Amino acid sequence: MMTIKTIFLTPREEFDSAIITIQDGIAIYKVELIIQVYQQRGMSENEARDFFFFNCEGVYMGPYTPRYEYDSE
């Protein structure tokens, strides 16, 4: 029997509001809301996007790696 270990961005009190849903143990986040959190920490929009792409989107943490959804244009 496999144990599901959902991986969340931390600190959760800042990033949980960016969760769209959790499917099969995988947290799905809205990218634009994550970027807003980084901006509230003092980053410019470009800095926040670069930080997200390098430290979140481009990281594999195993089968429960969070997924990220963008607003459709």
C-alpha positions as CSV (number, residue, x, y, z in Angstrom):
1,M,0.0,0.0,0.0
2,M,1.4,3.4,-1.1
3,T,1.2,6.3,1.3
4,I,0.3,9.6,-0.3
5,K,2.5,12.5,0.9
6,T,1.2,15.7,-0.6
7,I,4.0,18.3,-1.0
8,F,3.1,21.9,-0.2
9,L,4.9,25.2,-0.8
10,T,6.0,26.7,2.5
11,P,5.3,28.6,4.5
12,R,1.8,27.2,4.1
13,E,0.2,30.3,5.7
14,E,1.4,32.3,2.7
15,F,1.0,29.8,-0.2
16,D,-2.1,27.8,0.7
17,S,-4.3,30.5,-0.7
18,A,-2.7,29.8,-4.1
19,I,-3.9,26.2,-4.1
20,I,-6.6,25.5,-6.7
21,T,-7.2,21.9,-5.6
22,I,-5.5,18.7,-4.6
23,Q,-5.9,15.7,-7.0
24,D,-4.6,12.3,-6.1
25,G,-2.3,13.8,-3.4
26,I,-0.9,16.4,-5.8
27,A,-1.3,20.1,-4.9
28,I,-2.2,22.2,-7.9
29,Y,-1.3,25.9,-7.5
30,K,-2.3,29.0,-9.5
31,V,1.0,30.6,-10.7
32,E,-0.3,34.2,-10.6
33,L,-1.1,33.9,-6.9
34,I,2.3,32.5,-6.1
35,I,3.9,35.4,-7.9
36,Q,1.8,37.8,-5.8
37,V,3.2,36.2,-2.6
38,Y,6.7,36.8,-3.7
39,Q,5.9,40.4,-4.6
40,Q,4.4,40.9,-1.2
41,R,7.8,39.8,0.2
42,G,9.4,42.7,-1.7
43,M,10.4,41.2,-5.1
44,S,9.6,42.9,-8.4
45,E,7.3,41.0,-10.7
46,N,10.3,40.0,-12.9
47,E,12.3,38.8,-9.8
48,A,9.2,36.9,-8.5
49,R,8.7,35.1,-11.9
50,D,12.4,34.2,-12.1
51,F,12.4,32.9,-8.6
52,F,9.3,30.9,-9.2
53,F,10.6,29.4,-12.5
54,F,14.0,28.4,-11.0
55,N,12.9,27.3,-7.5
56,C,9.4,25.9,-8.0
57,E,8.4,25.1,-11.5
58,G,11.7,23.6,-12.5
59,V,12.1,21.3,-9.5
60,Y,11.1,17.6,-9.3
61,M,10.4,16.4,-5.8
62,G,9.1,12.9,-6.7
63,P,5.7,11.6,-7.7
64,Y,3.8,14.2,-5.6
65,T,5.6,17.2,-7.0
66,P,3.2,20.1,-7.0
67,R,1.7,21.2,-10.4
68,Y,1.2,24.7,-11.5
69,E,-1.5,26.3,-13.7
70,Y,-1.4,29.6,-15.5
71,D,-4.3,31.9,-16.2
72,S,-5.5,31.3,-19.8
73,E,-5.0,34.3,-22.0
